[in-house]
Amino acid sequence: MIISRPTLRTGSLSRRMILIAAGWILVLLTGGGFALDRVLVSAVTQNFDDRQAYVLQSMLVSAQIVQGEVWFSREPADQGFLEPGSGIYWQVSAPGLEPYASRSLWDRRLTYGAPHNDDTIHVYTSTQFPDEKLRVVERDVKLPGSDVRWRFQVAQRTTGLDAQVGALRRILIRSFALLGVGLLLMAAMQTFYGLYPLRRVREEIAAMRVGKADRISDAMPNEVAPMVEELNALIEHNERQAEEARRHAGNLAHALKTPLTVIMNAATAQSEDLAETVIREARTMRRQVDHHLARARAVGRRGSAHSRAEVWPSLQSVERAVGRLYRHVRIDIDGPKDLVVHVERQDLDEMLGNLVENAAKYGGGSVFVTVSAQAGFVEMLVEDDGTGIPENERVRIFDRGVRLDTGKPGTGLGLAIVRDVAEIYGGTVALEESEDLGGLLVRLRLPAAVG
C-alpha cells in the first residue's frame, strides 16, 4: 500500500505577490501624496502671501510723513480694511508711538514684536487673537523725513487659506485612494493572469494522472517552458526506467524458463543424472539472476543526479583486490588522479573489477590500465599481454554466458555486465588489440562528472 505524504505548503503565491504589490503601492502613494501635499500647500500659501505682500508694497509706496504722522496718498483699495472684524487688517507702528491701524481692527492692535535688522518682508502665522488665526506680512522701513523705523503690517484671517488647503487635501486623498484601489485591482489581475500558466500545468498533470494525456503539450510562456520541458523529460525518464524494468523482468523470466523446464523434465522422468542436471541448471539460473540484478542496480542508481565516483581510488581498490587473487600478475595504472565520472562508485568498481580481473586471468602476467579525459568522457584502457580475442569473436563475447576459454573458472557474464552497466550510464565498451602488450585492449568510456 502506497501512503502519500501531505504536501508541505508555505502559503499562497498569489496572496504573497498581491501583499508585496500592496505594500509597495502603499509606500509609494503615501510618499508621493505627502510630497505632492507639501508642494501644493506651499504653492497655495505662497499665493496667499503674495497677495498680502502686494498690498503691503502698495502701502509702502503711498506712505509719507506729514507733521510727524503717517499718511497715505492712496488708501488700500480693499473694502475689507474699512469693515470692523472683516478678517483683513493693516497697521503701521513704531516703538513708543501710537500705531496707525485700519478701521477693520477696531479696538484691537497687532503685536509689534522685536525689531528687524533688515528691510525684507517677513511672513508668519499669528495666534494673538483668540478667535481667529492670522497670516501676517510685515516690513520695517524708514520713510523720507523721519528717523523712526516704521513697521508696516498686513494681516489676514487664514480661514480662506485653510479652506483651500482642506479642499485640496480632500481631493488628494480621494484621488490617491482611488488610484491605490485601481493599482491593487491591476496587481490582482496581473497576478491572476500571470500565474494562469501554472494552473494550466496543474490541470495537465491532473490529466496525465488519470490517463487522459502522457505529456504536457500546450505552449507555455518562456518562464514556464523550461520547467515543463524538465517535467516532460522526467516523465520520459520514468517511463524508460519502467520499460527497462519490464523488459528485464521478461528477460529474466525467459532465461529462467528453460532451466526450470529441464529440471522439471528430469525430475518427472526420474533421470539418473538428476542431481547433475539440477546443479548445472541452477548455475545457469544463478548467472542470469546475477546479471539482471547488476543491471537493475545500475538502472536504479542512474537516476541520481549526484552520482559521482573518483576513478583513481576505484582503480587502486581494484588493483589491490585483483593483486591478492593473482599474485603473479603485475598491474600498472597511469593517468590523471583527479578524474571523476558520473557513475555510482559501486558500479564503477564492478566494471573495472571485471575488466582488470579478466585481464589478469587470461593475460600472460602484465596488465596496464590508462585513464584520460576525452571531451566530456573519461576513457579507461585496460590492456593485457595474453593471446587476445579474434576480431570475429569480439562482438559475440559480450553475449551472456559466452566464454572462449572454458578451461578457467568463470560465469561468462563479466563483459556482458560491463557493457550493460556502461550503456545504462551513457558509456561504451569496445574491444581492440593492444599495440604495446600484444593482447586484448578494452576501451571503457564513461561520462565525466560536471562540477
Secondary structure, 3 states (H helix, E strand, C coil): CCCCCCCCCCCCHHHHHHHHHHHHHHHHHHHHHHHHHHHHHHHHHHHHHHHHHHHHHHHHHHEEEECCEEEECCCCCCHHHHCCCCCEEEEEECCCCCCEECHHHCCCCCCCCCCCCCCCCEEEEEEEECCEEEEEEEEEEECCCCCCEEEEEEEEECHHHHHHHHHHHHHHHHHHHHHHHHHHHHHHHHHHHHCHHHHHHHHHHHHHHCCCCCCCCCCCCCCCHHHHHHHHHHHHHHHHHHHHHHHHHHHHHHHHHHHHHHHHHHHHCCCCCHHHHHHHHHHHHHHHHHHHHHHHHHHHHHCCCCCCEEHHHHHHHHHHHHHHHCCCCEEEEECCCCCEECCCHHHHHHHHHHHHHHHHHHCCCEEEEEEEEECCEEEEEEEECCCCCCHHHCCHHHCCCCCCCCCCCCCCCHHHHHHHHHHHCCCEEEEEECCCCCCEEEEEEEEECCC
